């Protein structure tokens, strides 16, 4: 049995690139150093266009990273708009099999896997369990099967988002002496996972933030109405030092550029703080999109667009 938990998962990302081509190596050195100092940062490899994706725990976290690149490492960068990181998961049990058979020269390549999938509690991560009969699959192919499943999870089955909180049970399979290989079983496992996941009522998840707005009572109605339009759930209100404190849970996708909007609504007299509380199932909007495997999905409402990374800055008193 093996298990991976989803602690400290980034919830927002931004694409950056150096303003000058000559700074590409310096930027990669800066990112490497920052990642060593802060293990919660995720950095995707540089693309052919010289762009790098940084994922972090909040908008403010992204702002700090970009500021340090410029201020400490003297690399001028261009940054796009922040993008919310969605996930996928399953809601019911299912099973499927994957069989990979290919003829190469004078022999075949063979791998055969039967999987069961089960949903797990939110935040509990991925778990792999081997319950196959003794002798059905040699032990040296168990880890390639595990890796094949995890590879299938990376792109999900709905909209290309990573899948989480799944138990994968290997309950059977077969092999051919001399023809089976690690690659064959890895591919067969990925095939079985994809088929089973599509039958397991997959859904898209979006990050939810706990927000606390401190505002003069004159602006409470405006603040409440705006949070409602952002799909916010009001959790409570209380008086504090002559102001009213509004607590709510709001999808992160609805909070991009909120600082600028709130400052305008409350004439600069309100402030807020925000922290991540967890993922919830995202509503469908009817927009269809294809993932890399060609599966059609209804996408959740995406992040609001801004005029660039600076458009999403938080106030200094916000998290």
Order of alpha helices (4+ residues) and beta strands (2+ residues): beta-beta-alpha-beta-beta-alpha-beta-beta-beta-beta-beta-beta-alpha-beta-beta-alpha-beta-alpha-beta-beta-alpha-beta-beta-beta
